[in-house]
């Protein structure tokens, strides 16, 4: 997970991303307020890849609090998954760094 955090630092120089941790999960928030709610959750256990979840925005959600899940098989894939989750959750709307990462990601 430390390597993943390094990649976040390398790819998001201007974007404000706050994190909360609990055991094996990193929750990403768009503001510095633990009560504001998370948009993206990432966990990594052993060599099974990076497990991603993001909350669907209410206007896209088929029911309250719908969550999309996926697994990035490698750390190289993880930044693309993170960019997709950040964009689709709408936690960081119209973010230039997210869009730059998405340009290099087939989704």
Chimera marker file (.cmm) of the C-alpha trace (Angstrom):
<marker_set name="trace">
<marker id="1" x="0.000" y="0.000" z="0.000" r="1" g="1" b="0" radius="0.5"/>
<marker id="2" x="2.938" y="2.347" z="0.588" r="1" g="1" b="0" radius="0.5"/>
<marker id="3" x="3.907" y="2.012" z="-3.087" r="1" g="1" b="0" radius="0.5"/>
<marker id="4" x="0.329" y="2.917" z="-4.015" r="1" g="1" b="0" radius="0.5"/>
<marker id="5" x="0.484" y="6.030" z="-1.816" r="1" g="1" b="0" radius="0.5"/>
<marker id="6" x="3.739" y="7.024" z="-3.538" r="1" g="1" b="0" radius="0.5"/>
<marker id="7" x="1.968" y="6.790" z="-6.904" r="1" g="1" b="0" radius="0.5"/>
<marker id="8" x="-0.825" y="9.021" z="-5.623" r="1" g="1" b="0" radius="0.5"/>
<marker id="9" x="1.791" y="11.591" z="-4.584" r="1" g="1" b="0" radius="0.5"/>
<marker id="10" x="3.471" y="11.391" z="-7.997" r="1" g="1" b="0" radius="0.5"/>
<marker id="11" x="0.253" y="11.703" z="-10.016" r="1" g="1" b="0" radius="0.5"/>
<marker id="12" x="-1.715" y="14.186" z="-7.922" r="1" g="1" b="0" radius="0.5"/>
<marker id="13" x="0.507" y="17.178" z="-7.223" r="1" g="1" b="0" radius="0.5"/>
<marker id="14" x="-2.323" y="19.746" z="-7.167" r="1" g="1" b="0" radius="0.5"/>
<marker id="15" x="-5.395" y="17.676" z="-6.286" r="1" g="1" b="0" radius="0.5"/>
<marker id="16" x="-6.463" y="17.640" z="-2.664" r="1" g="1" b="0" radius="0.5"/>
<marker id="17" x="-7.087" y="14.054" z="-1.546" r="1" g="1" b="0" radius="0.5"/>
<marker id="18" x="-7.568" y="13.179" z="2.094" r="1" g="1" b="0" radius="0.5"/>
<marker id="19" x="-7.373" y="9.646" z="3.417" r="1" g="1" b="0" radius="0.5"/>
<marker id="20" x="-8.646" y="7.658" z="6.348" r="1" g="1" b="0" radius="0.5"/>
<marker id="21" x="-7.357" y="4.200" z="7.165" r="1" g="1" b="0" radius="0.5"/>
<marker id="22" x="-8.923" y="1.322" z="8.992" r="1" g="1" b="0" radius="0.5"/>
<marker id="23" x="-7.057" y="-1.973" z="9.170" r="1" g="1" b="0" radius="0.5"/>
<marker id="24" x="-6.480" y="-2.826" z="5.491" r="1" g="1" b="0" radius="0.5"/>
<marker id="25" x="-8.604" y="-0.167" z="3.758" r="1" g="1" b="0" radius="0.5"/>
<marker id="26" x="-7.770" y="3.352" z="2.623" r="1" g="1" b="0" radius="0.5"/>
<marker id="27" x="-10.783" y="5.649" z="2.246" r="1" g="1" b="0" radius="0.5"/>
<marker id="28" x="-10.348" y="8.711" z="0.019" r="1" g="1" b="0" radius="0.5"/>
<marker id="29" x="-12.241" y="11.919" z="0.741" r="1" g="1" b="0" radius="0.5"/>
<marker id="30" x="-12.442" y="15.158" z="-1.211" r="1" g="1" b="0" radius="0.5"/>
<marker id="31" x="-12.263" y="17.381" z="1.864" r="1" g="1" b="0" radius="0.5"/>
<marker id="32" x="-10.464" y="17.443" z="5.182" r="1" g="1" b="0" radius="0.5"/>
<marker id="33" x="-13.445" y="16.325" z="7.254" r="1" g="1" b="0" radius="0.5"/>
<marker id="34" x="-13.827" y="12.718" z="8.362" r="1" g="1" b="0" radius="0.5"/>
<marker id="35" x="-17.589" y="13.186" z="8.601" r="1" g="1" b="0" radius="0.5"/>
<marker id="36" x="-17.905" y="14.260" z="4.963" r="1" g="1" b="0" radius="0.5"/>
<marker id="37" x="-18.048" y="10.708" z="3.641" r="1" g="1" b="0" radius="0.5"/>
<marker id="38" x="-15.685" y="8.794" z="1.414" r="1" g="1" b="0" radius="0.5"/>
<marker id="39" x="-15.797" y="8.509" z="-2.367" r="1" g="1" b="0" radius="0.5"/>
<marker id="40" x="-13.218" y="5.771" z="-3.057" r="1" g="1" b="0" radius="0.5"/>
<marker id="41" x="-12.018" y="2.812" z="-0.961" r="1" g="1" b="0" radius="0.5"/>
<marker id="42" x="-8.843" y="0.847" z="-1.742" r="1" g="1" b="0" radius="0.5"/>
<marker id="43" x="-7.443" y="-2.258" z="-0.099" r="1" g="1" b="0" radius="0.5"/>
<marker id="44" x="-4.495" y="-4.468" z="-0.913" r="1" g="1" b="0" radius="0.5"/>
<marker id="45" x="-3.985" y="-7.837" z="0.664" r="1" g="1" b="0" radius="0.5"/>
<marker id="46" x="-0.918" y="-9.786" z="-0.408" r="1" g="1" b="0" radius="0.5"/>
<marker id="47" x="-0.581" y="-10.279" z="-4.134" r="1" g="1" b="0" radius="0.5"/>
<marker id="48" x="-4.274" y="-10.304" z="-5.080" r="1" g="1" b="0" radius="0.5"/>
<marker id="49" x="-4.154" y="-6.840" z="-6.598" r="1" g="1" b="0" radius="0.5"/>
<marker id="50" x="-5.742" y="-3.608" z="-5.481" r="1" g="1" b="0" radius="0.5"/>
<marker id="51" x="-9.416" y="-3.806" z="-4.569" r="1" g="1" b="0" radius="0.5"/>
<marker id="52" x="-11.378" y="-0.677" z="-5.459" r="1" g="1" b="0" radius="0.5"/>
<marker id="53" x="-14.829" y="0.518" z="-4.515" r="1" g="1" b="0" radius="0.5"/>
<marker id="54" x="-16.471" y="3.799" z="-5.313" r="1" g="1" b="0" radius="0.5"/>
<marker id="55" x="-19.808" y="5.269" z="-4.384" r="1" g="1" b="0" radius="0.5"/>
<marker id="56" x="-22.114" y="6.038" z="-7.248" r="1" g="1" b="0" radius="0.5"/>
<marker id="57" x="-23.528" y="9.561" z="-7.242" r="1" g="1" b="0" radius="0.5"/>
<marker id="58" x="-27.161" y="9.657" z="-6.180" r="1" g="1" b="0" radius="0.5"/>
<marker id="59" x="-28.380" y="10.807" z="-9.619" r="1" g="1" b="0" radius="0.5"/>
<marker id="60" x="-26.733" y="7.754" z="-11.294" r="1" g="1" b="0" radius="0.5"/>
<marker id="61" x="-27.439" y="5.230" z="-8.572" r="1" g="1" b="0" radius="0.5"/>
<marker id="62" x="-30.085" y="2.518" z="-9.151" r="1" g="1" b="0" radius="0.5"/>
<marker id="63" x="-30.725" y="2.485" z="-5.380" r="1" g="1" b="0" radius="0.5"/>
<marker id="64" x="-29.445" y="4.399" z="-2.336" r="1" g="1" b="0" radius="0.5"/>
<marker id="65" x="-25.741" y="3.999" z="-1.565" r="1" g="1" b="0" radius="0.5"/>
<marker id="66" x="-24.870" y="1.849" z="-4.616" r="1" g="1" b="0" radius="0.5"/>
<marker id="67" x="-21.192" y="0.894" z="-4.847" r="1" g="1" b="0" radius="0.5"/>
<marker id="68" x="-19.101" y="-0.234" z="-7.826" r="1" g="1" b="0" radius="0.5"/>
<marker id="69" x="-16.313" y="-2.739" z="-7.121" r="1" g="1" b="0" radius="0.5"/>
<marker id="70" x="-13.316" y="-3.917" z="-9.107" r="1" g="1" b="0" radius="0.5"/>
<marker id="71" x="-9.784" y="-5.266" z="-8.801" r="1" g="1" b="0" radius="0.5"/>
<marker id="72" x="-6.704" y="-3.783" z="-10.442" r="1" g="1" b="0" radius="0.5"/>
<marker id="73" x="-4.404" y="-6.785" z="-10.944" r="1" g="1" b="0" radius="0.5"/>
<marker id="74" x="-1.164" y="-4.773" z="-10.681" r="1" g="1" b="0" radius="0.5"/>
<marker id="75" x="0.052" y="-1.541" z="-9.163" r="1" g="1" b="0" radius="0.5"/>
<marker id="76" x="0.586" y="-0.239" z="-12.702" r="1" g="1" b="0" radius="0.5"/>
<marker id="77" x="-3.147" y="-0.696" z="-13.372" r="1" g="1" b="0" radius="0.5"/>
<marker id="78" x="-4.134" y="0.829" z="-10.041" r="1" g="1" b="0" radius="0.5"/>
<marker id="79" x="-3.742" y="4.478" z="-11.100" r="1" g="1" b="0" radius="0.5"/>
<marker id="80" x="-6.136" y="3.959" z="-14.006" r="1" g="1" b="0" radius="0.5"/>
<marker id="81" x="-8.670" y="2.351" z="-11.687" r="1" g="1" b="0" radius="0.5"/>
<marker id="82" x="-8.209" y="5.184" z="-9.213" r="1" g="1" b="0" radius="0.5"/>
<marker id="83" x="-8.793" y="7.796" z="-11.920" r="1" g="1" b="0" radius="0.5"/>
<marker id="84" x="-11.966" y="6.028" z="-13.066" r="1" g="1" b="0" radius="0.5"/>
<marker id="85" x="-13.237" y="5.770" z="-9.478" r="1" g="1" b="0" radius="0.5"/>
<marker id="86" x="-12.469" y="9.438" z="-8.754" r="1" g="1" b="0" radius="0.5"/>
<marker id="87" x="-14.231" y="10.584" z="-11.928" r="1" g="1" b="0" radius="0.5"/>
<marker id="88" x="-17.259" y="8.281" z="-11.726" r="1" g="1" b="0" radius="0.5"/>
<marker id="89" x="-17.840" y="8.961" z="-8.018" r="1" g="1" b="0" radius="0.5"/>
<marker id="90" x="-17.891" y="12.683" z="-8.876" r="1" g="1" b="0" radius="0.5"/>
<marker id="91" x="-15.820" y="13.436" z="-5.788" r="1" g="1" b="0" radius="0.5"/>
<marker id="92" x="-13.291" y="15.390" z="-7.840" r="1" g="1" b="0" radius="0.5"/>
<marker id="93" x="-15.321" y="16.851" z="-10.743" r="1" g="1" b="0" radius="0.5"/>
<marker id="94" x="-13.515" y="18.133" z="-13.853" r="1" g="1" b="0" radius="0.5"/>
<marker id="95" x="-10.129" y="17.401" z="-12.312" r="1" g="1" b="0" radius="0.5"/>
<marker id="96" x="-7.210" y="17.916" z="-14.729" r="1" g="1" b="0" radius="0.5"/>
<marker id="97" x="-4.967" y="15.307" z="-13.091" r="1" g="1" b="0" radius="0.5"/>
<marker id="98" x="-7.749" y="12.697" z="-13.147" r="1" g="1" b="0" radius="0.5"/>
<marker id="99" x="-8.451" y="13.462" z="-16.815" r="1" g="1" b="0" radius="0.5"/>
<marker id="100" x="-4.736" y="13.199" z="-17.652" r="1" g="1" b="0" radius="0.5"/>
<marker id="101" x="-4.597" y="9.717" z="-16.118" r="1" g="1" b="0" radius="0.5"/>
<marker id="102" x="-7.769" y="8.712" z="-17.961" r="1" g="1" b="0" radius="0.5"/>
<marker id="103" x="-6.233" y="9.686" z="-21.308" r="1" g="1" b="0" radius="0.5"/>
<marker id="104" x="-3.781" y="6.808" z="-20.913" r="1" g="1" b="0" radius="0.5"/>
<marker id="105" x="-6.382" y="4.329" z="-19.641" r="1" g="1" b="0" radius="0.5"/>
<marker id="106" x="-8.606" y="2.134" z="-21.783" r="1" g="1" b="0" radius="0.5"/>
<marker id="107" x="-11.977" y="1.994" z="-20.007" r="1" g="1" b="0" radius="0.5"/>
<link id1="1" id2="2" r="1" g="1" b="0" radius="0.2"/>
<link id1="2" id2="3" r="1" g="1" b="0" radius="0.2"/>
<link id1="3" id2="4" r="1" g="1" b="0" radius="0.2"/>
<link id1="4" id2="5" r="1" g="1" b="0" radius="0.2"/>
<link id1="5" id2="6" r="1" g="1" b="0" radius="0.2"/>
<link id1="6" id2="7" r="1" g="1" b="0" radius="0.2"/>
<link id1="7" id2="8" r="1" g="1" b="0" radius="0.2"/>
<link id1="8" id2="9" r="1" g="1" b="0" radius="0.2"/>
<link id1="9" id2="10" r="1" g="1" b="0" radius="0.2"/>
<link id1="10" id2="11" r="1" g="1" b="0" radius="0.2"/>
<link id1="11" id2="12" r="1" g="1" b="0" radius="0.2"/>
<link id1="12" id2="13" r="1" g="1" b="0" radius="0.2"/>
<link id1="13" id2="14" r="1" g="1" b="0" radius="0.2"/>
<link id1="14" id2="15" r="1" g="1" b="0" radius="0.2"/>
<link id1="15" id2="16" r="1" g="1" b="0" radius="0.2"/>
<link id1="16" id2="17" r="1" g="1" b="0" radius="0.2"/>
<link id1="17" id2="18" r="1" g="1" b="0" radius="0.2"/>
<link id1="18" id2="19" r="1" g="1" b="0" radius="0.2"/>
<link id1="19" id2="20" r="1" g="1" b="0" radius="0.2"/>
<link id1="20" id2="21" r="1" g="1" b="0" radius="0.2"/>
<link id1="21" id2="22" r="1" g="1" b="0" radius="0.2"/>
<link id1="22" id2="23" r="1" g="1" b="0" radius="0.2"/>
<link id1="23" id2="24" r="1" g="1" b="0" radius="0.2"/>
<link id1="24" id2="25" r="1" g="1" b="0" radius="0.2"/>
<link id1="25" id2="26" r="1" g="1" b="0" radius="0.2"/>
<link id1="26" id2="27" r="1" g="1" b="0" radius="0.2"/>
<link id1="27" id2="28" r="1" g="1" b="0" radius="0.2"/>
<link id1="28" id2="29" r="1" g="1" b="0" radius="0.2"/>
<link id1="29" id2="30" r="1" g="1" b="0" radius="0.2"/>
<link id1="30" id2="31" r="1" g="1" b="0" radius="0.2"/>
<link id1="31" id2="32" r="1" g="1" b="0" radius="0.2"/>
<link id1="32" id2="33" r="1" g="1" b="0" radius="0.2"/>
<link id1="33" id2="34" r="1" g="1" b="0" radius="0.2"/>
<link id1="34" id2="35" r="1" g="1" b="0" radius="0.2"/>
<link id1="35" id2="36" r="1" g="1" b="0" radius="0.2"/>
<link id1="36" id2="37" r="1" g="1" b="0" radius="0.2"/>
<link id1="37" id2="38" r="1" g="1" b="0" radius="0.2"/>
<link id1="38" id2="39" r="1" g="1" b="0" radius="0.2"/>
<link id1="39" id2="40" r="1" g="1" b="0" radius="0.2"/>
<link id1="40" id2="41" r="1" g="1" b="0" radius="0.2"/>
<link id1="41" id2="42" r="1" g="1" b="0" radius="0.2"/>
<link id1="42" id2="43" r="1" g="1" b="0" radius="0.2"/>
<link id1="43" id2="44" r="1" g="1" b="0" radius="0.2"/>
<link id1="44" id2="45" r="1" g="1" b="0" radius="0.2"/>
<link id1="45" id2="46" r="1" g="1" b="0" radius="0.2"/>
<link id1="46" id2="47" r="1" g="1" b="0" radius="0.2"/>
<link id1="47" id2="48" r="1" g="1" b="0" radius="0.2"/>
<link id1="48" id2="49" r="1" g="1" b="0" radius="0.2"/>
<link id1="49" id2="50" r="1" g="1" b="0" radius="0.2"/>
<link id1="50" id2="51" r="1" g="1" b="0" radius="0.2"/>
<link id1="51" id2="52" r="1" g="1" b="0" radius="0.2"/>
<link id1="52" id2="53" r="1" g="1" b="0" radius="0.2"/>
<link id1="53" id2="54" r="1" g="1" b="0" radius="0.2"/>
<link id1="54" id2="55" r="1" g="1" b="0" radius="0.2"/>
<link id1="55" id2="56" r="1" g="1" b="0" radius="0.2"/>
<link id1="56" id2="57" r="1" g="1" b="0" radius="0.2"/>
<link id1="57" id2="58" r="1" g="1" b="0" radius="0.2"/>
<link id1="58" id2="59" r="1" g="1" b="0" radius="0.2"/>
<link id1="59" id2="60" r="1" g="1" b="0" radius="0.2"/>
<link id1="60" id2="61" r="1" g="1" b="0" radius="0.2"/>
<link id1="61" id2="62" r="1" g="1" b="0" radius="0.2"/>
<link id1="62" id2="63" r="1" g="1" b="0" radius="0.2"/>
<link id1="63" id2="64" r="1" g="1" b="0" radius="0.2"/>
<link id1="64" id2="65" r="1" g="1" b="0" radius="0.2"/>
<link id1="65" id2="66" r="1" g="1" b="0" radius="0.2"/>
<link id1="66" id2="67" r="1" g="1" b="0" radius="0.2"/>
<link id1="67" id2="68" r="1" g="1" b="0" radius="0.2"/>
<link id1="68" id2="69" r="1" g="1" b="0" radius="0.2"/>
<link id1="69" id2="70" r="1" g="1" b="0" radius="0.2"/>
<link id1="70" id2="71" r="1" g="1" b="0" radius="0.2"/>
<link id1="71" id2="72" r="1" g="1" b="0" radius="0.2"/>
<link id1="72" id2="73" r="1" g="1" b="0" radius="0.2"/>
<link id1="73" id2="74" r="1" g="1" b="0" radius="0.2"/>
<link id1="74" id2="75" r="1" g="1" b="0" radius="0.2"/>
<link id1="75" id2="76" r="1" g="1" b="0" radius="0.2"/>
<link id1="76" id2="77" r="1" g="1" b="0" radius="0.2"/>
<link id1="77" id2="78" r="1" g="1" b="0" radius="0.2"/>
<link id1="78" id2="79" r="1" g="1" b="0" radius="0.2"/>
<link id1="79" id2="80" r="1" g="1" b="0" radius="0.2"/>
<link id1="80" id2="81" r="1" g="1" b="0" radius="0.2"/>
<link id1="81" id2="82" r="1" g="1" b="0" radius="0.2"/>
<link id1="82" id2="83" r="1" g="1" b="0" radius="0.2"/>
<link id1="83" id2="84" r="1" g="1" b="0" radius="0.2"/>
<link id1="84" id2="85" r="1" g="1" b="0" radius="0.2"/>
<link id1="85" id2="86" r="1" g="1" b="0" radius="0.2"/>
<link id1="86" id2="87" r="1" g="1" b="0" radius="0.2"/>
<link id1="87" id2="88" r="1" g="1" b="0" radius="0.2"/>
<link id1="88" id2="89" r="1" g="1" b="0" radius="0.2"/>
<link id1="89" id2="90" r="1" g="1" b="0" radius="0.2"/>
<link id1="90" id2="91" r="1" g="1" b="0" radius="0.2"/>
<link id1="91" id2="92" r="1" g="1" b="0" radius="0.2"/>
<link id1="92" id2="93" r="1" g="1" b="0" radius="0.2"/>
<link id1="93" id2="94" r="1" g="1" b="0" radius="0.2"/>
<link id1="94" id2="95" r="1" g="1" b="0" radius="0.2"/>
<link id1="95" id2="96" r="1" g="1" b="0" radius="0.2"/>
<link id1="96" id2="97" r="1" g="1" b="0" radius="0.2"/>
<link id1="97" id2="98" r="1" g="1" b="0" radius="0.2"/>
<link id1="98" id2="99" r="1" g="1" b="0" radius="0.2"/>
<link id1="99" id2="100" r="1" g="1" b="0" radius="0.2"/>
<link id1="100" id2="101" r="1" g="1" b="0" radius="0.2"/>
<link id1="101" id2="102" r="1" g="1" b="0" radius="0.2"/>
<link id1="102" id2="103" r="1" g="1" b="0" radius="0.2"/>
<link id1="103" id2="104" r="1" g="1" b="0" radius="0.2"/>
<link id1="104" id2="105" r="1" g="1" b="0" radius="0.2"/>
<link id1="105" id2="106" r="1" g="1" b="0" radius="0.2"/>
<link id1="106" id2="107" r="1" g="1" b="0" radius="0.2"/>
</marker_set>
